[in-house]
Amino acid sequence: MTREQLTDDEWGFVEPYLPVGEYGPYPERLRQQFEGVIWKFRSGAQWREMPGRFGAWPTVHNRFRQWRDAGVSRRCWRGR
C-alpha cells in the first residue's frame, strides 16, 4: 500500500459521505478518485501532474469540486 491509499477502515468511514449522482461516478471509481484528491493535496502538485492510476485528472478535479460544493469534508468532520 502506498501513502495515498486509504485503509479499508478509513474508506469505510469516508464512503458514506460521498454523494453519488444520477450519472456517476461509478461506485468502483469513487475510492480511486478520492485517493487522487488525497494525492494532490499531499504532494502539492498541480492537478495536471496527477498519476493516471487515479483516473483522468479533469475527472478527479471535477469530482473534488462536487464534493467541496456538497460539503463532504464539513460533514465528515461533524459526523453527518
C-alpha positions as CSV (number, residue, x, y, z in Angstrom):
1,M,0.0,0.0,0.0
2,T,1.3,3.5,-0.9
3,R,0.9,6.6,1.3
4,E,-2.0,8.0,-0.7
5,Q,-4.1,4.8,-0.4
6,L,-6.7,4.6,2.3
7,T,-7.1,1.5,4.5
8,D,-10.4,-0.3,4.3
9,D,-11.4,1.1,7.6
10,E,-10.6,4.7,6.5
11,W,-12.5,4.2,3.3
12,G,-15.4,2.7,5.2
13,F,-15.6,5.9,7.2
14,V,-15.4,8.3,4.2
15,E,-17.5,6.4,1.6
16,P,-21.0,7.1,3.1
17,Y,-20.3,10.9,2.9
18,L,-19.6,10.9,-0.8
19,P,-22.7,11.8,-2.9
20,V,-23.3,9.7,-6.0
21,G,-25.2,11.5,-8.7
22,E,-27.6,10.0,-11.2
23,Y,-24.9,9.9,-13.8
24,G,-21.9,8.9,-11.8
25,P,-19.3,8.4,-10.6
26,Y,-19.3,4.7,-10.9
27,P,-19.1,3.3,-7.4
28,E,-15.9,1.3,-8.2
29,R,-14.1,4.5,-9.1
30,L,-15.1,6.6,-6.1
31,R,-12.2,5.3,-3.9
32,Q,-9.7,5.8,-6.8
33,Q,-10.9,9.3,-7.3
34,F,-10.9,10.2,-3.6
35,E,-7.4,8.8,-3.3
36,G,-6.4,11.1,-6.2
37,V,-7.6,14.1,-4.3
38,I,-5.6,13.0,-1.3
39,W,-2.5,12.6,-3.6
40,K,-3.0,16.1,-5.0
41,F,-3.1,17.8,-1.6
42,R,-0.4,15.7,0.0
43,S,2.0,16.2,-2.9
44,G,1.2,19.9,-3.5
45,A,1.4,19.2,-7.2
46,Q,-0.9,20.6,-9.9
47,W,-3.9,18.7,-11.0
48,R,-2.3,18.1,-14.4
49,E,0.6,16.2,-12.7
50,M,-1.7,13.6,-11.2
51,P,-0.7,10.0,-12.0
52,G,-3.1,8.1,-14.3
53,R,-3.8,5.4,-11.7
54,F,-6.3,7.8,-10.1
55,G,-8.1,8.4,-13.4
56,A,-8.1,11.4,-15.7
57,W,-7.1,14.5,-13.8
58,P,-10.0,16.6,-15.0
59,T,-12.4,14.0,-13.8
60,V,-10.8,13.8,-10.4
61,H,-10.7,17.6,-10.2
62,N,-14.4,17.9,-11.1
63,R,-15.3,15.2,-8.5
64,F,-13.3,17.2,-5.9
65,R,-15.3,20.4,-6.8
66,Q,-18.6,18.5,-6.5
67,W,-17.6,17.1,-3.1
68,R,-16.4,20.5,-2.0
69,D,-19.6,22.1,-3.0
70,A,-21.7,19.3,-1.4
71,G,-19.8,20.0,2.0
72,V,-18.3,16.5,2.2
73,S,-15.3,17.4,4.3
74,R,-17.5,19.5,6.6
75,R,-19.9,16.5,7.1
76,C,-17.0,14.1,7.7
77,W,-15.6,16.3,10.5
78,R,-19.0,16.8,12.1
79,G,-20.3,13.2,11.7
80,R,-23.1,13.9,9.2
